[in-house]
Amino acid sequence: MQNPSPAPETPTPPTLAVTGQTVTEVPGDQATPTPAAHNPNDKVSLASAESGGKEEEQEPAKPPASKPKIDIQDPYNQAKPTLLGLTLKSSPETVTDKYGDPKQQFQMEDDTDPITVYDYTDFLVGFNKNNELQFIDIRSSEINPGLNGLKLGETTSDVFKALGKPDSNTSYVMTYKSKGAILKLDIDPKSDKINSIKLFAE
């Protein structure tokens, strides 16, 4: 008994003949769907969005500043002498608006004009009986007093670079005089460094 010869292969319509080959066109409804739903980028972007939201929610509150922020808008010049951006004869309200309440307050007794002192630890300011600023005393090298970058602990050569030639210059003191005010820098003669910066009414 002979085996029946296999039926000739019938091409599935529709067909397109390309360079002698038969290309079967698969109907659209039988096409395998592309797994676009599993795009890993979707998860990454979603995770980033979720992470960003959590970071904003968990952002810690800023701690209160332990020291007043020194923001010098008007640096010192001899025509308009300032220290810490303050001018002499400024009111107590001007100082507290700029630097907050002092750490402590006390009075320097004087028979003619007692001085009320506001102690901010890094600097002191004193007011006369008319509530006019009489002096500013810098106490820390960590703050910028507004002298063109000059700070406590720097040398006399730094003073010349920042402020120019003083009106008076000894081994111990350098002074710059302005109308109604004197800027005084006390110098340690051994180290040649500034150990005190004061601006006071003449």
Residue pairs with C-beta under 8 A, 6 or more apart in sequence:
11 22
11 24
12 24
14 25
15 22
15 23
15 24
15 25
16 22
16 23
16 25
17 23
67 121
67 122
67 143
68 98
68 99
68 100
68 120
68 122
69 99
70 84
70 85
70 143
70 144
70 145
70 146
71 85
72 84
72 85
72 144
72 146
73 85
74 80
74 82
74 85
74 87
74 146
75 82
75 85
75 146
75 147
75 148
76 82
76 83
76 145
76 146
76 147
76 148
76 163
76 183
76 199
78 176
78 177
78 178
79 178
80 87
80 178
81 87
81 88
81 176
81 178
81 181
81 183
81 199
82 146
82 199
83 136
83 138
83 145
83 146
83 147
83 183
83 197
83 199
84 99
84 123
84 136
84 138
84 143
84 145
84 146
85 98
85 146
86 94
86 95
86 98
86 125
86 133
86 136
87 133
88 132
88 133
88 134
88 135
88 180
88 181
88 199
88 200
88 201
89 132
89 133
89 201
90 132
90 133
91 131
91 132
91 133
92 116
92 118
92 127
92 131
94 133
95 118
95 125
95 133
96 102
96 118
99 120
102 118
102 119
102 120
103 119
103 120
103 121
104 119
105 116
105 117
105 118
105 119
106 116
106 117
106 119
107 114
107 115
107 116
107 117
108 114
108 115
108 116
108 117
108 126
113 128
113 129
114 128
114 129
115 126
115 127
115 128
115 134
115 135
116 126
116 127
117 124
117 125
117 126
117 127
118 124
118 125
118 126
118 127
121 139
121 140
122 138
122 139
122 140
122 142
122 143
123 136
123 137
123 138
123 139
123 140
123 143
123 145
124 135
124 136
124 137
124 139
125 133
125 135
125 136
125 137
126 133
126 134
126 135
126 137
127 133
127 134
128 134
134 200
134 201
135 198
135 199
135 200
135 201
136 198
136 199
136 200
137 196
137 197
137 198
138 145
138 152
138 196
138 197
138 198
139 152
140 152
141 151
141 152
141 153
143 151
144 151
145 151
145 197
147 162
147 163
147 197
148 162
148 163
149 162
150 158
150 159
150 162
150 163
150 194
150 197
151 194
152 194
152 195
152 196
152 197
153 193
153 194
153 195
154 193
154 194
155 192
155 193
155 194
156 174
156 187
156 192
156 194
158 194
159 166
159 174
159 185
159 194
163 176
163 183
166 174
166 175
166 176
166 185
167 175
167 176
167 177
168 174
168 175
168 177
169 175
171 187
171 189
172 186
172 187
172 189
173 184
173 185
173 186
173 187
174 184
174 185
174 187
175 182
175 183
175 184
175 185
176 182
176 183
177 183
177 202
180 201
180 202
181 199
181 200
181 201
181 202
182 199
182 200
182 202
183 197
183 198
183 199
184 196
184 197
184 198
184 199
184 200
185 194
185 196
185 197
186 194
186 195
186 196
186 197
186 198
187 193
187 194
187 195
188 194
188 195
